[in-house]
Amino acid sequence: MKNIARSSSPWGPFEPCPTNPILSHRHRAGHPIQATGHADIIQAHDSSFWAVFLGIRPQGYPPVHHLGREKFLAPVRWTDAGWPVIGNQGTIEPSMEVEPLAQVLWPEETGFDDFDLPNLKPCWNFLRNPQTELWSVTRRAGWLCLNGSGSNLTSTISLARPS
């Protein structure tokens, strides 16, 4: 479930939402979506608000959920008192009627990088924690310089470069 509180100061005092929890399926035994929580409220490019959260879709008996915790998206509206309402008064359905978001297309990646920016482009990603000391795009302009480490493809931790 998800509760919310607000304050005019980060240090409080905090006022809890009078309708907490603002997201919960605890009372919905047998519903196809369970274990909802870990929600974040985001504002989309069209100024609409959405909740992004985790949940499961258990199957069978005893209930199992082979996909683990999935990401869900639900609309958020605001009360006159300024409190968020997720979905249908704090619950969601597998299919909900909402105003569709306008499609936003990301610029197409060329598959080529000149390494001319001070940081790596977002298309580059890391397995586990990126260790910035293991690479550089500034040491030699226009090049990606890599430093080896003790990690290999089966490592489950990021290892620092040997000194």
N, C-alpha and C positions, 0 to 999 in steps of 0.2 A: 504494500500500500504506500501511498504518498501523502504526507501531511505538509502543510505550509503555514508559515507565520510571516509577519511583516513588522517593520520598525522604521522610524525615521533616522535611526542610527545603526551602524553595523554592530554596536555593542549592546543594543536593546534599550529599553525593555521591548519584548516582542509580544505581538498580539496574534494569537492563533486564529486561523480561519474558523468561523462558526460552523462550517459544514465539513470539517476534517473527518475522515480522510478525503482528499480531493480525487483520489484514485484508489479503488480497492475492488477486488473480486472475492474477498474472503467469505462473503455471505452468499455467493453464487455457486454452491456445490453443483456439479454436473454441467456447468457452463463450459463451452469448448475452449475458453481462454481463462487461464488461472495464473496465480503467482505474479500479478502485475505489480510493478514498482520501479524504483530507480529512475524516476521521471525527470526530464528537463523540459522546460517550456521555452520554445524558440519562436521568433518572429520571422515569417517568410518574406521573400522579396516583394510580395503584394500587400504587406502589412497585416496579413492574417496570422493568427497564433495557433501553434500546434504543440502537442505533448509528444515527445519521443521517449519511449520507455521499454522495459523488458517484460516479458511474459512467457508462458509456455502453453502448448496445446496438447494436454495429456490424451493418450489413446489407450483403450482397452482396460482390462482389470487384471491385476492391479495396474493403476494408471502409470504409464511410462511416457516419456517425451524424448524421443530419439534425436530431435533437433537441438535439444538444450534450450537455453533462454534465447528467445527470438526478439528482434526489435519490432516494435509496433509504433504506429503513428495515429494520433486521434486529434480531432479539432478541439480548440479551446475557445470559449467565449468568456467575457468578463461581466460580472454582476454590476449593478449600479453602485454598489459599495466598494468596487475595485478588487473583488476576489475572482480567481480563475475557476472555471467549471470545465472539467475535462469530459469530453464525450457526452454521454447521457447521464448527467448528474453523478459523474465519477465512475461510470462503468462504460465498457465498450462492447461492440459486437463484431463478429468476424467481417461483416460488411455494413458500412454506415453511409448514409446519404450526406454528402458534403459538396461544397462548391469546389470544383477542381482548380488546382493551381495551374497557372500558365506555365508552359514548358520553358525552361531556360537552358539553352545549349551552351556547354563549355566550349571554349576554343579547341579545335582539334589539335592534338599533339602531332608533331611532325615525325617523331621518332628519332630526331636528331637534336643534339644539345651542343652548343658552342662553348658551354661552361664560361660564359662571359658575365654572369651575374655573381654577386658576392655570396649567395647561398644556392644550394641545389634547388632545382625546380620541384614543385609538388609531385611530379610524376615519379621521382626517385623515392623509394621507400626503404624501410629498414625492417629486418626481422629482429624483434625485441627492441632493446634500447640503442638508439644511434649513439655512437661514440665519435664526437666531432674531431677528436685528435687523430682519428684514423683516415681522414680524408681532408682535402683542401682544394678549393677552386681559386684561391688567391695566391698560393705559393708560386704558381707559374700561370700567368694570364692565358685564358683559352684552353686550359688543360684541367683534367681531373687527376689529382695526385692522390694515390692510395698508399697507405702504410699497412704492412701486414700485422697480424696479431696471432695469438694462439688459438683462435676460434676455428672451427671447421663446420661443415654443413650439418653435422649431427649434434653440435653443441647446443645445450639448452640454456646457456647463459652467455652474456656478452663478456668477453675477456678483454682486459686492457692490454695495450701493446706492451710487450716485454721491455724492460728498461735496460 
